[in-house]
Amino acid sequence: MSEGTLYDKVWERHKVTELPNGQDQLFVGLHLVHEVTSPQAFGMLRERDLDVAYPERTFATTDHIAPTEADKRERPLADDQAEEMLSALERNTSESGITFFGFDSGKQGITHVVAPELGLSQPGMTVACGDSHTATHGAFGSIGVGIGTSQIRDVLATGCIAADKQKVRRIEVEGELGEGVYAKDVIMKVIKDLGVDGGVGHVYEYGGPAIEALDMEGRLAVCNMSIEGGARAGYINPDETTYEYLRGREYVPEGEAFEERKRYWESIASDDDAEYDDVVTVDADGLDPLVTWGINPGQVVGIDEAVPHPDDVEERTDREAAEKAIDHMEVEPGQSMLGYDVDVAFLGTCTNGRLSDFKEAARILEDHSVDEDVRALAVPGSETVRAQCEERGIDQTFIEAGFQWRRAGCSMCLAMNDDQLGAGEVCASSSNRNFVGRQGSKEGRTVLMSPAMVAAAAVEGEVVDARDYLDDGPTGGAGGVEEVAD
Amino acid sequence: MAPDANAGDDQHITEVSGTGVPIPGDDVDTDQILPAQFMKEVTFDNMADYLFYDARRDEDGEFNDHPLNRFEGASIAVVNSNFGCGSSREHAPQAMMRWGVDGVVGESYAEIFRDNCKSLGIPAVTADHETVVELQEWIEANPDGDIEVDVEGETVTYGDTVIDVEVDDAMREALVEGIWDTTALMYSNRSKVDETVADLPYVEGDD
């Protein structure tokens, strides 16, 4: 049993009571709502004639179905079903007194991008949303959990969820990330090492020098993919990086109120002598950029590393998964992913749709153009991110390199709008899931990677090592630099 | 009309039974169970039509030999490890329930999926790999055979075989006692919630 961890402290602060079924009733400090998983919950509320209990703790935006082409955001939306979902959200939020960040607000975007950048997500909170990537908010030292629609009804009606306390696994990331290696690579390494179900029954506390060195956007990317490792929540203890990020944001108090709030934030960090259920160490020194080769986010190799042969995979379940993956992806065991043909490059999502992600990709695109056979989409995670990029001229770098520069939304991460893979297309993607059919085609294939790697793949039309395209990256090695000089 | 937090009218679910359908494979994610393109509806009413939509169809869009096409009318789904991983969409168990699934036997489940099953009153019980595979093979050989999942006694009975299974404590308690509608449970604690909220520094600061 863990003791003295952030998780223990935040849990205790939010625990209302123990329920007769043995679960704890936890107050939800921040409830985020989007158009896809909420309309049924509002419907259930109406059936019972219940009101939203804490509308002031609830914030909504539209992301999953949001068209990302500017002219397709005119209302009514061309897609009748999307229009119905969006209209329902507008009606539900306005009737309940819930703040809604719509297209015209300038703040619309993916919930897990919007709430952090507005300062809604803060340390020591419980955060719930009908979306499995709610773990993202753990980057601030909060407990973020994804919930189903019946649980959304719970939160709307009572401000609470019924939850089982989990074990706490400390993931100590030692060492230092090299040039061209990012937070995305760290979390892909964690999932590779611990497996896609390794975190079931656990929350992950990420720490150690490589985590502490990350800025908030990197920390958000790490926590975001906790669920891909089976952990419903993942968090990082708040520190000066966290507090400085929050200072001055719209929903963060100022002056003495900020200092007071900060004292609470500091108080909920894990104690130095906190006890964990277990501790796992990951070494970031010498970590290469990682890519997925299969159809789950744990099927990961280093950029120079060979795709495993199923016969060499010890665990039965992993071996069977490898066989299926090799069949779907048409990859060669024993060979690396270098040179794997790419048709589509997709940059964005709640994992990697923030300013720093576009900045890193732009470093490569400043000197290179997108391969003429590649369809390349840049989709800012929020309209705020879009504005930040446009103020800096980053949008022009993308457009001049041959990317389509879009409006904010989930887009091709799960293909609920028009942004979809065609049959058999391969996508180099900065998203979080490479499941079969995830990007809109059951024959489609997804290779997950960092934003810089997506940009480099867009340039070459195949999977490459982005470090060969970054100005001050390593110049030794396999001749990639000479090959691409133009 | 007065607010009725208890409109769920929970039943005591001590056992579920019926014929089975094996859905083999580890790490079956909710994108496979219910592809995202079919979530663009504001109710769950039609979800059964979209259950395993891609996996059940061949290239021409015709039904293939997927188990769901071969075991029509089944009530007990038998699955392998980490079933329901990925997206939190309740659409996945909603689709299974509306297709006819009353209970699930499997090696393990993703947590959100299991929570969603509990919310819907669907027992999701576990057994080890060999036991589950034997049951899946038995269903293939006995498509009309009855399977009984005893939630309270934590057993599954099929043919002449009785196997021990595990049911998560909170799920068993909730289903057996008929208290799986957590909205109703928690709604009655409103004054306690107010006390908890009053002690949270960040809530006060916003007012």
Interface residues (C-beta under 8 A of the other chain):
Chain A: R13 H14 K15 V16 T17 L19 P20 N21 G22 Q23 Q25 F27 G29 V36 T37 P39 Q40 G43 M44 E47 R48 D49 L50 D51 A53 E56 R57 H64 I65 D79 Q81 A82 E84 M85 A88 Q122 G124 M125 G130 D131 S132 T134 G146 I147 G148 T149 S150 Q151 R153 D154 A157 T158 G159 C160 I161 A162 D164 V196 D197 V200 G201 I227 E228 G230 R232 Y251 P253 A257 E260 R261 Y264 N296 R316 T317 E320 A321 K324 L414 A415 M416 R433 F435 V436 G437 R438 G440 K442
Chain B: M1 A2 P3 D4 A5 A7 G25 D26 D27 D29 D31 Q32 P35 A36 Q37 M39 K40 E41 V42 T43 F44 D54 N80 S81 N82 C85 G86 S87 S88 R89 E90 H91 P93 Q94 S108 A110 E111 I112 D115 N116 S119 L120 H129 D169 A170 E173 A174 E177 I179 W180 T182 T183 L185 M186 Y187 N189 R190 K192 V193 E195 T196 V197 D199 L200 P201 Y202 V203 G205 D206 D207
